[in-house]
Amino acid sequence: MDPIMTLVIVAIIAAIVLVEFNKQQKAKVSDNSPITFDVQQAYLLKAAEYKIEAIEDHQKHSTGINSTAIENLEGELTQLTKAFEKGDIQLKEFNLKLDALLNNLDPVNFSLAQAS
């Protein structure tokens, strides 16, 4: 057999082996694809946690605000978290409402970067 013909046959066989190997690798990757995680949702959830912590810290450290305002704030926060846990409101809307609560606290002395 001619050496060029032998190289062509070996190249064709190598190409077929590589294509089959590639198909197997893609099949392995697609098997794990149901385990997906939405990064934006994770950031929104983390931002909501920070906002809740900030509101709670403000409640603990506020001395000049009357008790009815603090009770109203606690009630709104409790109502919001229960609605979110039940699934009545989406995460993005939950963050927006937490932003509104933060803005109502003390916009001059208290600020937090809004993440939504």
N, C-alpha and C positions, 0 to 999 in steps of 0.2 A: 504494500500500500504506500501511497505517496505520503511523505511527512506532512504536507500542507493539509491533505484530506484528513489525516489523523488529528491534527490540531483543530480543525473545524468540528469534527465529531466530538472531541473532548470539550470544546467550548460550548456546544449545544447541550451536552449532558450537564455541564457545570451550570449553565443558565437554568435548566429545568430544576436541578437540585436547589438552586438559590431561590427560585420562585416558590417552590413548595415549602421551603424553610420560612420564607417571608409570610406565606399564608398561615402557617402554624403559629408564628409569633403574633400576628394580628388577631388570631382567634383567642390566644391567651389573654391579650390586652382587653379585648371586648368582653371577656367573661367577668372581669373586675369592674366594668363600667357602671353597673348599678350603684356602686358605692361612690356617689358624687356628693360634693358639698358646695353649697353656694357661699362663696366668700363674702359677697355683699351682705347677705343675711347675717353672717357671723359678725361682721363689723357693726351692723345696725343693732344686733343684740348686745354686743359689748358696749356700744354707745348708750343704749338704754340702761344698762347696769350702772355705768358711770353717772348718768343723770339721776337715777334713783338714789345712788349713794350721796350725790351732791345735795339733793333735796333733803335727805335725812340728816346729813351733817348740818345743813342750814337750820333745820328744825331744832337740833340739839344745842346749837350755839347761839340761837337768836334769843336775846334777852329783852330787847326794846319792843318786840311785837306782842300784841295782846294774845291771849290764849284762844280766843275765838278764831282768829286768823290762822293760827297753827292747827286748830282742830279742823277747820275747813280744808286746809292744805292736806292734812292727813287723810281726811275723808275722800278728797279727790284722787289722791295717790292710790288709796286702797281700791277705790272704784275702778280706776284705770287698770291696775294690775289684775284685778279679778276679771275684767272684761277681756284683757289680753289672754289670760290663762284659759278662759272659756273658748276663746277663738272668735269672740264677737268683733274684735278689731284686729286689723293686720299690723305687722311689726312697724311698717313705715308710718302708719297713722299713730301708733303708740308713741313712736319717737317724736312726732310733731306735737302731740299733746303734752309730752314731757317737756319739750322745748317751751311750750306756752306756760307751763307751771314754773319753769325756771325763770322765764322772763317776768313773771308776776312777783317773784320773791323780792328782789332788790336790785333793779337793773344798774344802779350806780356803783354799789359796792360788791356786787356778786355777778361774775360773768363766767360762762363756760362756752367753749367752742361748740357750736351746733353741728352735729353730724347727722345728716339725713339724706 
